[in-house]
Amino acid sequence: MPMQAEHELHRRRWSRNVGLGLVLASLVVLVFALTVVKVRQGDLMEGYDYQPRASVLPPAAAAPDAPARAEEKEMQP
Amino acid sequence: MSDIHAYDGAPEAEFQDYVALLKPRVMSLVVFTAFVGLLVAPVTVHPFIAFCAVIFIALGGGAAGALNMWSDADIDAVMNRTRNRPIPAGRIQRGEALGLGIALSIISVMMLGLVANWFAAGFLAFTIFFYAVVYSIWLKRSTPQNIVIGGAAGAFPPMIGWASATGGVGIEPLLMFALIFFWTPPHFWALALFMKEDYHKAGVPMLTVTHGRAATRRHIFAYTLVLAPFALWLGLTPVGGSLYLAVSVVLNALFMAGGWRILKRDEETAIADGYAFEKRFFRLSLYYLFLHFLALLVQNQWGAW
């Protein structure tokens, strides 16, 4: 009888551990898939990457800026 | 092995006890209505984003359920129907339910904000607050109108679903809210009529306890009359259509006729046939809500107005 009681306890713990493990694993899968979908949609993708942000530059300044950037790129090793 | 008897008494919790803490049956209603609200919105959402949004709205509902279990532990321990819930049965500590509820609230709100938008996330946070604090802690114990006001918490999910897609509200989600809001009182009071629970012993002021059964019957009929115009009005908005209207006319006619019969029955006849009609009316109320939202869903695929 005592052995039976111990067995029951372990079964309950096992159920909790497996359950939580599956929840965490599915959360990882969910966040990863969500990242893939969001990146493909391209929403809110612009981060501060030490480059002029194209979306906040005035439209007139953006056009003549283009060849200058190309030069800059050539100068880099 | 000598300390084996330390485990006697309340058994340890299984995983399913924590699932039960989130009230999975309430969650199924949340999932369905939130999904319909999201799908009928005039903005197309990526299917996976829609799936995630519904998941986290449901998780928020589950968090509210856990907080409700935390605050209602003393009531649940007294009533037969709820005596075997994890907290009154001693498998989960009250504090654990509080912790789980708060943690899941934060996770679900943050994730819904990241998945959909922060308006929907704020709305979800408000809904959890409304159900856990305004309803569970405050109104449930203090007024016989508890069911009416608490119904608002159950009526928010389609609005959150709509907000997840559009980032705002409109007349359609407001009418979906009204549909669930005015449906909740007749649904629960019909249950209260035939579930002879000891709300009195538990100190919960249900309408059947405070104002009697005849008054409850009058209230049920009155709410079926209030409910009908909102259900039909929803059919005249851009999400409605001929199919929805046809379904709604039939269901509302049945519901009002049922409410009328509930009103006309007295306690003696009800006791004599074991509350047979009240039980039928309760089942009808479940179909009423499910078929309205199913009709919205089918109408949306079929082409609304």
Interface residues (C-beta under 8 A of the other chain):
Chain A: P2 A5 E6 E8 L9 R12 R13 S15 R16 V18 G19 L20 L30 A33 L34 V37 K38 Q41
Chain B: M1 I4 Y7 D8 P11 E12 A13 E14 F15 Q16 Y18 V19 H46 F48 I49 C52 I55 L114 V115
